[in-house]
Each structure stands twice: as structure tokens, then as C-alpha cells.
Amino acid sequence: MNKWKIPGLVILSTILLSACSVNSDADKLYKQPKPLSAHVMLPERIEPQSIRVVEVHVMQENKTVDDAESVQFKVWKKDESEKVQIAKAHYNGGMYTAKATFKDDGVYYIKTDINARGEHILPTQQVAVGKLSKEDLRSLQPAKNETHNHHSHH
């Protein structure tokens, strides 16, 4: 009877372990996050010494996201990144809106910091305020208004 214990355990172990093999489609069984997208709307013209409304439309799977954990705008003038102005956005009928102050002529950066549904995106745009110097004009980049899934899962 003892001579069958060891071979029997080996056979039983092999059968049990083979039932636990990895399924090649296992990753599809888990919920896949759907990327967020953000469309930032800025005023067409911004004058210095003004307060303007900035807006962002946040979407996921072509549907408006109205339950973001947080949305804020970070605004700073080129070469003055230590003077960041942070404006918390509020949901207002399809858009998250906030007010930002633009004091002087120049190029400003607006980074929209969005946390929603387990995703985190940070679209950043440039905007011209007032009259620009030749150097400022050269530094302007073409607008990239649509942003998809930057820095997700943070």
C-alpha cells in the first residue's frame, strides 16, 4: 500500500496544478480603464489686466464627465513658473469653469489638472495676452486643444 502513496501524490499534484494554468486572455477579464479626454476652451482674445473665464469639457467614451473628483487650472506667465495661480474649477452645465487673472502682456501657460474616475490627465496650453514681443511670438506653439489620456493612473 505504501508503494502507491508517492506515485499517487505525484499524479494527483500534477492534475491539480494543471487545472491552475494561466489563461492567455486573463487581462481581458479585468475592467479596462477608459481614457479621459479634455477639450479646453479659452477666450479668443485676452487683454492684460483682465480676469477671464477658462473652461474645460471632460469626456470619457464620448460622454460628459460630471463627477470629477477635482478639476483645477494652473496659470503662469512664461519664465515666471514660480508664480503659479491655481483656480479650482466648478461643474457648470457640461463644463468645468474657473476664473483666471492675466496681469501683463505675454505668453501664459494654462495646465488643467483633472482627476476623474481613477484617471489623471494634465493638458497644457499656451495663450497670448495683449501685445507679444518677437521672442514671445517665436515661442508660441501651435494649439493642441484636444488632449487624450496624459498621465493616467496617478
DSSP file (Angstrom, degrees, kcal/mol; ACC not computed):
  #  RESIDUE AA STRUCTURE BP1 BP2  ACC     N-H-->O    O-->H-N    N-H-->O    O-->H-N    TCO  KAPPA ALPHA  PHI   PSI    X-CA   Y-CA   Z-CA
    1    1 A M    >         0   0    0      0, 0.0     3,-1.2     0, 0.0     4,-0.4   0.000 360.0 360.0 360.0 -38.3    0.0    0.0    0.0
    2    2 A N  G >>  +     0   0    0      1,-0.3     3,-0.9     2,-0.2     4,-0.7   0.794 360.0  66.8 -66.4 -28.3    2.9    2.4    0.8
    3    3 A K  G 34 S+     0   0    0      1,-0.2    -1,-0.3     2,-0.1     0, 0.0   0.678 101.3  49.5 -69.7 -14.1    4.4    1.9   -2.6
    4    4 A W  G <> S+     0   0    0     -3,-1.2     4,-1.8     2,-0.1    -1,-0.2   0.559  92.2  77.9 -97.5 -10.6    1.4    3.6   -4.2
    5    5 A K  H <> S+     0   0    0     -3,-0.9     4,-2.6    -4,-0.4     5,-0.2   0.958  95.9  42.7 -64.1 -52.6    1.4    6.7   -1.9
    6    6 A I  H  X S+     0   0    0     -4,-0.7     4,-2.3     2,-0.2     5,-0.2   0.958 118.1  43.2 -65.4 -52.5    4.2    8.6   -3.6
    7    7 A P  H  > S+     0   0    0      0, 0.0     4,-2.4     0, 0.0    -1,-0.2   0.889 114.8  52.6 -60.7 -35.4    3.2    8.0   -7.2
    8    8 A G  H  X S+     0   0    0     -4,-1.8     4,-2.6     2,-0.2    -2,-0.2   0.911 109.4  47.9 -64.9 -42.1   -0.4    8.7   -6.3
    9    9 A L  H  X S+     0   0    0     -4,-2.6     4,-2.8     2,-0.2     5,-0.2   0.891 111.3  51.3 -64.7 -39.5    0.5   12.0   -4.8
   10   10 A V  H  X S+     0   0    0     -4,-2.3     4,-2.3     2,-0.2    -2,-0.2   0.933 112.9  44.7 -63.0 -46.0    2.6   13.0   -7.8
   11   11 A I  H  X S+     0   0    0     -4,-2.4     4,-2.2     2,-0.2    -2,-0.2   0.926 114.9  48.0 -65.0 -44.6   -0.2   12.2  -10.2
   12   12 A L  H  X S+     0   0    0     -4,-2.6     4,-2.4     1,-0.2    -2,-0.2   0.910 112.2  49.6 -62.3 -42.9   -2.8   14.0   -8.0
   13   13 A S  H  X S+     0   0    0     -4,-2.8     4,-2.8     1,-0.2     5,-0.2   0.906 109.9  51.3 -62.5 -42.3   -0.5   17.0   -7.7
   14   14 A T  H  X S+     0   0    0     -4,-2.3     4,-2.1     1,-0.2    -1,-0.2   0.909 110.9  48.0 -62.3 -43.0    0.1   17.1  -11.5
   15   15 A I  H  X S+     0   0    0     -4,-2.2     4,-1.1     2,-0.2    -2,-0.2   0.930 114.4  45.9 -64.4 -45.4   -3.7   17.0  -12.1
   16   16 A L  H  < S+     0   0    0     -4,-2.4     4,-0.4     1,-0.2     3,-0.3   0.914 114.1  47.5 -65.0 -43.5   -4.4   19.8   -9.6
   17   17 A L  H >< S+     0   0    0     -4,-2.8     3,-1.3     1,-0.2    -1,-0.2   0.859 106.5  56.9 -69.0 -34.4   -1.6   22.1  -10.8
   18   18 A S  H >< S+     0   0    0     -4,-2.1     3,-1.0     1,-0.3    -1,-0.2   0.792 100.3  59.6 -68.1 -25.0   -2.5   21.7  -14.4
   19   19 A A  T 3< S+     0   0    0     -4,-1.1    -1,-0.3    -3,-0.3    -2,-0.2   0.653 100.0  58.9 -73.7 -14.5   -6.0   23.0  -13.6
   20   20 A C  T <  S+     0   0    0     -3,-1.3    -1,-0.2    -4,-0.4    -2,-0.2   0.032  75.5 138.6-102.6  25.4   -4.4   26.2  -12.3
   21   21 A S    <   -     0   0    0     -3,-1.0     2,-0.3     1,-0.1    -3,-0.0  -0.310  61.7 -95.8 -71.3 157.7   -2.7   27.2  -15.6
   22   22 A V        -     0   0    0      1,-0.1     2,-0.4     2,-0.0    -1,-0.1  -0.564  31.8-131.0 -77.8 130.7   -2.7   30.9  -16.7
   23   23 A N    >   -     0   0    0     -2,-0.3     3,-1.8     1,-0.1     4,-0.2  -0.693   8.7-141.8 -79.9 128.1   -5.4   31.8  -19.1
   24   24 A S  T 3  S+     0   0    0     -2,-0.4     3,-0.3     1,-0.3    -1,-0.1   0.709 102.5  51.1 -66.4 -18.4   -3.9   33.8  -22.0
   25   25 A D  T >> S+     0   0    0      1,-0.2     3,-1.3     2,-0.1     4,-0.6   0.161  73.9 115.7-100.0  17.4   -7.0   36.0  -22.1
   26   26 A A  H X>  +     0   0    0     -3,-1.8     3,-1.2     1,-0.3     4,-0.5   0.837  68.3  60.8 -58.4 -35.9   -6.8   36.8  -18.3
   27   27 A D  H >4 S+     0   0    0     -3,-0.3     3,-0.7     1,-0.3    -1,-0.3   0.799  99.1  57.1 -64.1 -27.2   -6.1   40.5  -18.9
   28   28 A K  H <4 S+     0   0    0     -3,-1.3    -1,-0.3     1,-0.2    -2,-0.2   0.671  94.9  66.7 -76.6 -16.3   -9.5   40.9  -20.7
   29   29 A L  H << S+     0   0    0     -3,-1.2     2,-0.3    -4,-0.6    -1,-0.2   0.707  90.6  77.1 -76.1 -20.0  -11.3   39.6  -17.7
   30   30 A Y  S << S-     0   0    0     -3,-0.7     2,-0.3    -4,-0.5     0, 0.0  -0.630  98.2 -95.6 -92.4 149.9  -10.4   42.7  -15.7
   31   31 A K        -     0   0    0     -2,-0.3    -1,-0.1     1,-0.1    -2,-0.1  -0.468  38.2-144.8 -65.0 123.5  -12.1   46.0  -16.1
   32   32 A Q        -     0   0    0     -2,-0.3     2,-0.1    -4,-0.1    -1,-0.1  -0.791  18.0-119.8 -91.7 128.7  -10.0   48.1  -18.5
   33   33 A P        -     0   0    0      0, 0.0    85,-0.1     0, 0.0    -1,-0.0  -0.430  20.8-134.2 -67.9 141.1  -10.0   51.9  -17.7
   34   34 A K        -     0   0    0     -2,-0.1   115,-0.0     1,-0.0    85,-0.0  -0.841  28.5-112.3 -95.4 129.3  -11.4   54.1  -20.4
   35   35 A P        -     0   0    0      0, 0.0    26,-0.6     0, 0.0     2,-0.2  -0.272  24.3-130.1 -66.3 144.5   -9.2   57.1  -21.1
   36   36 A L  E     -A   60   0A   0     24,-0.2   113,-2.2    80,-0.1     2,-0.3  -0.544  19.6-161.6 -82.1 155.2  -10.4   60.6  -20.3
   37   37 A S  E     -AB  59 148A   0     22,-2.5    22,-2.9   111,-0.2     2,-0.4  -0.975   0.4-158.6-134.4 154.2  -10.2   63.4  -22.8
   38   38 A A  E     -AB  58 147A   0    109,-2.1   109,-1.9    -2,-0.3     2,-0.6  -0.997   9.5-163.9-137.3 134.0  -10.4   67.1  -22.2
   39   39 A H  E     -AB  57 146A   0     18,-2.2    18,-2.3    -2,-0.4     2,-0.4  -0.939  18.6-155.5-116.9 106.1  -11.3   70.0  -24.5
   40   40 A V  E     -A   56   0A   0    105,-1.2     2,-0.5    -2,-0.6    16,-0.3  -0.683   2.9-157.2 -88.0 130.4  -10.1   73.3  -23.0
   41   41 A M  E     +A   55   0A   0     14,-3.1    14,-2.2    -2,-0.4    -2,-0.0  -0.933  14.3 178.0-110.8 122.9  -11.9   76.4  -24.1
   42   42 A L        -     0   0    0     -2,-0.5    12,-0.1    12,-0.2     4,-0.0  -0.869  39.0 -91.2-118.8 154.1  -10.1   79.7  -23.8
   43   43 A P        -     0   0    0      0, 0.0     3,-0.1     0, 0.0    -1,-0.0  -0.336  32.7-127.8 -60.4 145.7  -11.2   83.2  -24.7
   44   44 A E  S    S+     0   0    0      1,-0.2     2,-0.4    -3,-0.0    -2,-0.0   0.892  94.4  24.2 -63.1 -40.1  -10.2   84.1  -28.3
   45   45 A R        -     0   0    0     82,-0.0     2,-0.5    84,-0.0    -1,-0.2  -0.992  68.5-168.7-131.3 132.8   -8.6   87.4  -27.1
   46   46 A I  B     -f  129   0B   0     82,-0.5    84,-2.6    -2,-0.4     6,-0.0  -0.981   7.9-156.6-123.8 126.6   -7.2   88.2  -23.7
   47   47 A E        -     0   0    0     -2,-0.5     3,-0.4    82,-0.2    55,-0.2  -0.722  29.2-101.9 -96.5 148.9   -6.3   91.7  -22.7
   48   48 A P  S    S+     0   0    0      0, 0.0    55,-0.2     0, 0.0    56,-0.2  -0.258 105.1  33.8 -63.8 160.5   -3.8   92.4  -19.9
   49   49 A Q  S    S+     0   0    0     53,-1.1     2,-0.3    54,-0.4    54,-0.2   0.861  98.4 122.9  60.4  39.2   -5.2   93.4  -16.5
   50   50 A S  E     - C   0 102A   0     52,-1.9    52,-3.0    -3,-0.4     2,-0.5  -0.928  58.4-140.8-131.4 156.1   -8.2   91.2  -17.0
   51   51 A I  E     - C   0 101A   0     -2,-0.3     2,-0.3    50,-0.2    50,-0.2  -0.970  31.3-176.8-111.2 124.7  -10.0   88.3  -15.3
   52   52 A R  E     - C   0 100A   0     48,-2.8    48,-2.8    -2,-0.5     2,-0.4  -0.888  27.1-116.9-126.0 153.4  -11.3   85.7  -17.8
   53   53 A V  E     - C   0  99A   0     -2,-0.3     2,-0.4    46,-0.2    46,-0.2  -0.748  26.9-165.8 -87.0 130.7  -13.3   82.5  -17.5
   54   54 A V  E     - C   0  98A   0     44,-2.9    44,-2.0    -2,-0.4     2,-0.3  -0.934   9.2-168.9-114.6 144.3  -11.5   79.4  -18.6
   55   55 A E  E     -AC  41  97A   0    -14,-2.2   -14,-3.1    -2,-0.4     2,-0.4  -0.929  12.8-165.8-134.0 152.9  -13.5   76.2  -19.3
   56   56 A V  E     -AC  40  96A   0     40,-1.9    40,-2.5    -2,-0.3     2,-0.6  -0.994  11.6-150.9-139.8 135.5  -12.8   72.5  -19.9
   57   57 A H  E     -A   39   0A   0    -18,-2.3   -18,-2.2    -2,-0.4     2,-0.4  -0.930  19.2-159.7-103.6 115.5  -15.2   69.8  -21.2
   58   58 A V  E     +A   38   0A   0     -2,-0.6     7,-3.0     7,-0.3     2,-0.3  -0.822  14.8 177.5-100.8 132.2  -14.1   66.5  -19.7
   59   59 A M  E     -AD  37  64A   0    -22,-2.9   -22,-2.5    -2,-0.4     2,-0.3  -0.937  21.2-170.6-134.9 156.1  -15.3   63.3  -21.5
   60   60 A Q  E >  S-AD  36  63A   0      3,-2.3     3,-1.2    -2,-0.3   -24,-0.2  -0.952  84.4  -6.8-144.1 125.2  -14.9   59.6  -21.3
   61   61 A E  T 3  S-     0   0    0    -26,-0.6     3,-0.1    -2,-0.3   -25,-0.1   0.894 129.7 -58.3  54.0  43.8  -16.2   57.3  -24.0
   62   62 A N  T 3  S+     0   0    0      1,-0.2     2,-0.4     0, 0.0    -1,-0.2   0.686 115.6 113.9  61.4  22.1  -17.8   60.3  -25.8
   63   63 A K  E <  S-D   60   0A   0     -3,-1.2    -3,-2.3     0, 0.0    -1,-0.2  -0.966  74.1-104.8-122.6 141.8  -19.9   61.1  -22.7
   64   64 A T  E     -D   59   0A   0     -2,-0.4     2,-0.7    -5,-0.2    -5,-0.3  -0.375  26.9-136.6 -63.5 134.6  -19.6   64.2  -20.5
   65   65 A V        +     0   0    0     -7,-3.0    -7,-0.3    29,-0.2     3,-0.2  -0.857  32.2 165.2 -93.0 115.1  -17.9   63.6  -17.1
   66   66 A D        +     0   0    0     -2,-0.7    -1,-0.1     1,-0.1    25,-0.1   0.278  66.2  61.2-112.3   8.5  -19.9   65.4  -14.5
   67   67 A D        +     0   0    0      3,-0.0    50,-0.3     0, 0.0    -1,-0.1  -0.087  64.7 156.8-128.8  36.0  -18.5   63.7  -11.4
   68   68 A A        -     0   0    0     -3,-0.2    48,-0.3    48,-0.1     3,-0.2  -0.331  42.9-137.4 -62.6 142.3  -14.7   64.5  -11.5
   69   69 A E  S    S-     0   0    0     46,-1.4     2,-0.3     1,-0.3    47,-0.2   0.910  83.6  -8.3 -66.6 -41.9  -13.0   64.3   -8.1
   70   70 A S  E     -G  115   0B   0     45,-1.9    45,-2.9     2,-0.0     2,-0.4  -0.972  55.8-178.7-157.8 143.9  -11.1   67.5   -8.9
   71   71 A V  E     +G  114   0B   0     18,-0.4    18,-2.7    -2,-0.3     2,-0.3  -0.978  18.8 161.4-139.5 126.2  -10.5   69.9  -11.7
   72   72 A Q  E     -GH 113  88B   0     41,-1.8    41,-3.0    -2,-0.4     2,-0.4  -0.992  30.3-133.9-145.0 154.4   -8.3   73.0  -11.4
   73   73 A F  E     -GH 112  87B   0     14,-2.8    14,-2.9    -2,-0.3     2,-0.5  -0.903  11.5-159.9-107.0 134.3   -6.4   75.3  -13.7
   74   74 A K  E     -GH 111  86B   0     37,-2.9    37,-2.9    -2,-0.4     2,-0.4  -0.975  16.0-173.2-113.2 121.6   -2.8   76.3  -13.0
   75   75 A V  E     +GH 110  85B   0     10,-2.9    10,-3.1    -2,-0.5     2,-0.3  -0.949  11.9 156.8-122.3 132.5   -1.9   79.5  -14.8
   76   76 A W  E     -G  109   0B   0     33,-1.9    33,-3.2    -2,-0.4     2,-0.3  -0.993  38.5-112.8-151.6 153.0    1.5   81.1  -15.1
   77   77 A K  E >   -G  108   0B   0      3,-0.4     3,-2.3    -2,-0.3    31,-0.3  -0.611  50.1 -89.0 -83.5 143.8    3.3   83.6  -17.3
   78   78 A K  T 3  S+     0   0    0     29,-3.3    -1,-0.1     1,-0.3    29,-0.1  -0.222 115.6  15.2 -51.2 137.7    6.2   82.2  -19.4
   79   79 A D  T 3  S+     0   0    0     -3,-0.1    -1,-0.3     1,-0.1     3,-0.1   0.576 112.7  82.9  69.0  12.2    9.5   82.5  -17.4
   80   80 A E    X   +     0   0    0     -3,-2.3     3,-2.2     1,-0.1    -3,-0.4  -0.231  43.1 142.3-133.5  45.8    7.6   83.0  -14.2
   81   81 A S  T 3   +     0   0    0      1,-0.3     3,-0.4    -5,-0.1    -1,-0.1   0.666  66.1  67.2 -65.9 -15.4    6.8   79.4  -13.2
   82   82 A E  T 3  S+     0   0    0      1,-0.2     2,-0.4    -3,-0.1    -1,-0.3   0.620  92.4  64.3 -77.9 -10.5    7.3   80.2   -9.6
   83   83 A K  S <  S+     0   0    0     -3,-2.2     2,-0.4    -6,-0.2    -6,-0.3  -0.483  72.8 166.3-109.2  59.8    4.2   82.5   -9.7
   84   84 A V        -     0   0    0     -2,-0.4     2,-0.5    -3,-0.4    -8,-0.2  -0.611  24.8-152.3 -81.1 132.0    1.6   79.9  -10.4
   85   85 A Q  E     -H   75   0B   0    -10,-3.1   -10,-2.9    -2,-0.4     2,-0.5  -0.905  10.2-156.9-101.3 126.2   -2.0   80.9   -9.9
   86   86 A I  E     -H   74   0B   0     -2,-0.5     2,-0.5   -12,-0.2   -12,-0.2  -0.922  10.2-175.6-111.1 125.2   -4.3   78.0   -9.0
   87   87 A A  E     -H   73   0B   0    -14,-2.9   -14,-2.8    -2,-0.5     2,-0.3  -0.964  19.8-139.0-122.8 115.3   -8.0   78.3   -9.8
   88   88 A K  E     -H   72   0B   0     -2,-0.5   -16,-0.3   -16,-0.2     2,-0.2  -0.557  22.8-137.3 -73.1 130.3  -10.4   75.5   -8.6
   89   89 A A        -     0   0    0    -18,-2.7   -18,-0.4    -2,-0.3     2,-0.4  -0.600  11.6-152.8 -91.1 151.2  -13.0   74.7  -11.3
   90   90 A H  E     -E   97   0A   0      7,-2.4     7,-2.5    -2,-0.2     2,-0.3  -0.941  25.5-107.4-121.7 143.8  -16.6   74.1  -10.6
   91   91 A Y  E     +E   96   0A   0     -2,-0.4     5,-0.3     5,-0.2     2,-0.2  -0.542  40.2 174.0 -72.7 130.8  -19.0   72.0  -12.7
   92   92 A N  E >   -E   95   0A   0      3,-3.7     3,-0.7    -2,-0.3    -1,-0.1  -0.696  62.9 -48.1-143.9  82.8  -21.4   74.2  -14.5
   93   93 A G  T 3  S-     0   0    0     -2,-0.2     3,-0.1     1,-0.2   -27,-0.0   0.936 124.2 -23.8  58.7  57.2  -23.8   72.5  -17.0
   94   94 A G  T 3  S+     0   0    0      1,-0.2     2,-0.3   -29,-0.0   -36,-0.3   0.173 127.2  75.3  99.4 -17.2  -21.4   70.4  -19.0
   95   95 A M  E <   - E   0  92A   0     -3,-0.7    -3,-3.7   -38,-0.1     2,-0.6  -0.913  70.0-134.2-127.7 152.3  -18.2   72.4  -18.4
   96   96 A Y  E     -CE  56  91A   0    -40,-2.5   -40,-1.9    -2,-0.3     2,-0.3  -0.943  37.9-173.1-100.4 125.2  -15.8   72.9  -15.5
   97   97 A T  E     +CE  55  90A   0     -7,-2.5    -7,-2.4    -2,-0.6     2,-0.3  -0.879  16.9 162.2-126.2 152.6  -15.2   76.6  -15.2
   98   98 A A  E     -C   54   0A   0    -44,-2.0   -44,-2.9    -2,-0.3     2,-0.4  -0.965  33.7-112.9-155.8 165.2  -12.9   78.9  -13.2
   99   99 A K  E     -C   53   0A   0     -2,-0.3     2,-0.4   -46,-0.2   -46,-0.2  -0.872  28.2-171.3-106.7 140.0  -11.6   82.5  -13.4
  100  100 A A  E     -C   52   0A   0    -48,-2.8   -48,-2.8    -2,-0.4     2,-0.5  -0.968  17.0-132.7-130.1 146.8   -8.0   83.3  -14.1
  101  101 A T  E     -C   51   0A   0     -2,-0.4     2,-0.6   -50,-0.2   -50,-0.2  -0.844  12.4-167.7-102.5 132.5   -6.2   86.7  -13.9
  102  102 A F  E     +C   50   0A   0    -52,-3.0   -52,-1.9    -2,-0.5   -53,-1.1  -0.926  11.9 172.8-119.8 103.5   -3.9   87.8  -16.7
  103  103 A K        +     0   0    0     -2,-0.6   -54,-0.4   -55,-0.2     2,-0.2   0.932  55.2  25.5 -81.0 -48.1   -1.9   90.8  -15.4
  104  104 A D  S    S-     0   0    0    -56,-0.2   -54,-0.1     1,-0.1    25,-0.0  -0.702  84.6 -88.6-120.6 164.8    0.7   91.6  -18.1
  105  105 A D  S    S+     0   0    0     -2,-0.2     2,-0.3   -57,-0.1    25,-0.2  -0.371  78.3  75.3 -61.0 148.7    1.3   91.2  -21.8
  106  106 A G  E    S- I   0 129B   0     23,-2.6    23,-2.5   -29,-0.0     2,-0.5  -0.832  83.1 -46.8 142.0-175.6    3.0   87.9  -22.8
  107  107 A V  E     - I   0 128B   0     -2,-0.3   -29,-3.3    21,-0.2     2,-0.3  -0.809  50.7-168.6 -94.0 129.9    2.6   84.2  -23.2
  108  108 A Y  E     -GI  77 127B   0     19,-2.8    19,-2.3    -2,-0.5     2,-0.4  -0.862  12.7-140.8-116.1 152.1    0.8   82.3  -20.5
  109  109 A Y  E     -GI  76 126B   0    -33,-3.2   -33,-1.9    -2,-0.3     2,-0.5  -0.921  10.1-164.8-110.4 139.6    0.5   78.6  -19.8
  110  110 A I  E     -GI  75 125B   0     15,-2.9    15,-2.3    -2,-0.4     2,-0.5  -0.962   4.7-171.6-125.9 112.6   -2.7   77.0  -18.6
  111  111 A K  E     -GI  74 124B   0    -37,-2.9   -37,-2.9    -2,-0.5     2,-0.7  -0.913  11.3-152.0-104.6 125.3   -2.4   73.5  -17.2
  112  112 A T  E     -G   73   0B   0     11,-3.1     2,-0.7    -2,-0.5   -39,-0.2  -0.878   6.3-158.2 -99.5 117.5   -5.7   71.8  -16.5
  113  113 A D  E     -G   72   0B   0    -41,-3.0   -41,-1.8    -2,-0.7     2,-0.5  -0.854  16.9-178.5-101.1 108.3   -5.3   69.2  -13.7
  114  114 A I  E     +GJ  71 121B   0      7,-2.7     7,-2.1    -2,-0.7     2,-0.5  -0.935  15.5 179.7-119.2 124.9   -8.1   66.7  -13.9
  115  115 A N  E     +GJ  70 120B   0    -45,-2.9   -45,-1.9    -2,-0.5   -46,-1.4  -0.982  23.9 146.8-119.5 117.0   -8.8   63.7  -11.6
  116  116 A A  E >   - J   0 119B   0      3,-2.1     3,-2.2    -2,-0.5   -48,-0.1  -0.966  61.0  -9.8-154.4 134.3  -11.8   61.7  -12.5
  117  117 A R  T 3  S-     0   0    0    -50,-0.3     3,-0.1    -2,-0.3   -49,-0.1   0.826 126.9 -49.5  51.3  42.0  -12.9   58.1  -12.4
  118  118 A G  T 3  S+     0   0    0      1,-0.3    35,-0.4   -85,-0.1     2,-0.3   0.531 117.6 107.8  79.2   5.9   -9.4   56.8  -11.4
  119  119 A E  E <   -J  116   0B   0     -3,-2.2    -3,-2.1    33,-0.1     2,-0.4  -0.815  49.7-161.2-114.4 155.9   -7.7   58.7  -14.2
  120  120 A H  E     +J  115   0B   0     -2,-0.3     2,-0.3    -5,-0.2    -5,-0.2  -0.966  13.3 173.6-139.2 119.1   -5.4   61.8  -14.1
  121  121 A I  E     -J  114   0B   0     -7,-2.1    -7,-2.7    -2,-0.4    30,-0.2  -0.931  16.6-165.5-127.0 154.0   -4.7   64.0  -17.1
  122  122 A L        -     0   0    0     -2,-0.3    -9,-0.2    -9,-0.2     2,-0.1  -0.519  10.7-175.8-136.5  64.7   -2.8   67.3  -17.3
  123  123 A P        -     0   0    0      0, 0.0   -11,-3.1     0, 0.0     2,-0.4  -0.426  10.7-162.5 -64.8 139.1   -3.5   69.0  -20.7
  124  124 A T  E     + I   0 111B   0    -13,-0.2     2,-0.3    20,-0.1   -13,-0.2  -0.979  10.1 179.2-127.2 136.5   -1.4   72.2  -21.0
  125  125 A Q  E     - I   0 110B   0    -15,-2.3   -15,-2.9    -2,-0.4     2,-0.3  -0.924  21.9-131.3-132.7 158.3   -1.9   75.1  -23.4
  126  126 A Q  E     - I   0 109B   0     -2,-0.3     2,-0.3   -17,-0.2   -17,-0.2  -0.805  21.7-172.0-102.6 151.2   -0.3   78.4  -24.3
  127  127 A V  E     - I   0 108B   0    -19,-2.3   -19,-2.8    -2,-0.3     2,-0.4  -0.995  19.2-130.9-143.4 140.7   -2.3   81.6  -24.6
  128  128 A A  E     - I   0 107B   0     -2,-0.3   -82,-0.5   -21,-0.2     2,-0.5  -0.751  19.4-163.5 -91.8 134.4   -1.3   85.0  -25.8
  129  129 A V  E     -fI  46 106B   0    -23,-2.5   -23,-2.6    -2,-0.4   -82,-0.2  -0.977  52.2 -42.8-120.9 123.4   -2.2   88.0  -23.7
  130  130 A G  S    S-     0   0    0    -84,-2.6     2,-0.4    -2,-0.5   -84,-0.1  -0.265 112.8  -3.9  63.9-144.4   -2.1   91.5  -25.1
  131  131 A K  S    S-     0   0    0     -3,-0.0     2,-0.3     1,-0.0    -2,-0.1  -0.703  71.3-148.3 -88.8 132.7    0.9   92.5  -27.3
  132  132 A L        -     0   0    0     -2,-0.4     2,-0.1   -27,-0.1    -2,-0.1  -0.776   9.0-127.1-103.7 144.8    3.6   90.0  -27.7
  133  133 A S     >  -     0   0    0     -2,-0.3     4,-2.4     1,-0.1     5,-0.2  -0.312  34.8-103.2 -73.9 168.3    7.3   90.6  -28.2
  134  134 A K  H  > S+     0   0    0      1,-0.2     4,-2.0     2,-0.2     5,-0.2   0.893 125.3  52.3 -60.5 -39.2    9.1   89.0  -31.1
  135  135 A E  H  > S+     0   0    0      2,-0.2     4,-1.5     1,-0.2    -1,-0.2   0.911 109.3  48.8 -63.6 -42.7   10.6   86.4  -28.7
  136  136 A D  H  > S+     0   0    0      1,-0.2     4,-0.9     2,-0.2    -2,-0.2   0.906 109.2  52.8 -63.7 -41.3    7.2   85.6  -27.3
  137  137 A L  H >< S+     0   0    0     -4,-2.4     3,-0.6     1,-0.2    -1,-0.2   0.895 108.9  50.0 -60.9 -39.9    5.8   85.2  -30.9
  138  138 A R  H 3< S+     0   0    0     -4,-2.0    -1,-0.2     1,-0.2    -2,-0.2   0.819 108.1  54.1 -67.4 -30.4    8.6   82.7  -31.7
  139  139 A S  H 3< S+     0   0    0     -4,-1.5    -1,-0.2    -5,-0.2    -2,-0.2   0.649  81.8 109.3 -81.7 -13.8    7.9   80.7  -28.5
  140  140 A L    <<  -     0   0    0     -4,-0.9     3,-0.0    -3,-0.6    -3,-0.0  -0.403  56.9-152.9 -65.1 135.9    4.2   80.2  -29.3
  141  141 A Q        -     0   0    0     -2,-0.1   -15,-0.2     1,-0.1     3,-0.1  -0.768  30.4 -88.6-105.1 153.9    3.4   76.6  -30.2
  142  142 A P        -     0   0    0      0, 0.0    -1,-0.1     0, 0.0     2,-0.1  -0.334  58.0 -94.9 -58.4 143.8    0.5   75.5  -32.4
  143  143 A A        -     0   0    0      1,-0.1     2,-0.5   -18,-0.1   -18,-0.1  -0.354  34.3-170.3 -65.4 136.0   -2.6   74.9  -30.4
  144  144 A K        +     0   0    0    -20,-0.1   -20,-0.1     1,-0.1    -1,-0.1  -0.832  16.9 165.0-123.2  88.9   -3.3   71.4  -29.2
  145  145 A N        +     0   0    0     -2,-0.5  -105,-1.2  -106,-0.1     2,-0.5   0.756  55.0  67.6 -84.1 -25.0   -6.8   71.8  -27.8
  146  146 A E  E     -B   39   0A   0   -107,-0.2     2,-0.4  -109,-0.0  -107,-0.2  -0.855  63.8-175.2-100.8 126.3   -7.8   68.1  -27.6
  147  147 A T  E     -B   38   0A   0   -109,-1.9  -109,-2.1    -2,-0.5     2,-0.5  -0.979   5.2-164.9-125.9 130.8   -5.9   66.1  -25.1
  148  148 A H  E     -B   37   0A   0     -2,-0.4  -111,-0.2  -111,-0.2    -2,-0.0  -0.966  58.9 -33.3-121.0 123.1   -6.2   62.3  -24.5
  149  149 A N        +     0   0    0   -113,-2.2     3,-0.5    -2,-0.5     2,-0.5   0.773  67.3 172.6  49.3  50.4   -5.1   60.3  -21.6
  150  150 A H        -     0   0    0      1,-0.2    -1,-0.2  -114,-0.1   -28,-0.1  -0.776  69.8  -4.8 -86.0 132.9   -1.9   62.1  -20.4
  151  151 A H  S    S-     0   0    0     -2,-0.5     3,-0.4   -30,-0.2    -1,-0.2   0.911  87.1-178.1  56.1  51.9   -0.5   60.7  -17.2
  152  152 A S        +     0   0    0     -3,-0.5   -33,-0.1     1,-0.2    -1,-0.1  -0.385  54.3  32.6 -79.1 162.7   -3.3   58.3  -16.4
  153  153 A H              0   0    0    -35,-0.4    -1,-0.2    -2,-0.1   -34,-0.1   0.827 360.0 360.0  65.5  39.5   -3.4   56.1  -13.3
  154  154 A H              0   0    0     -3,-0.4   -35,-0.1   -36,-0.0    -2,-0.1   0.396 360.0 360.0-102.0 360.0   -1.7   58.6  -10.9
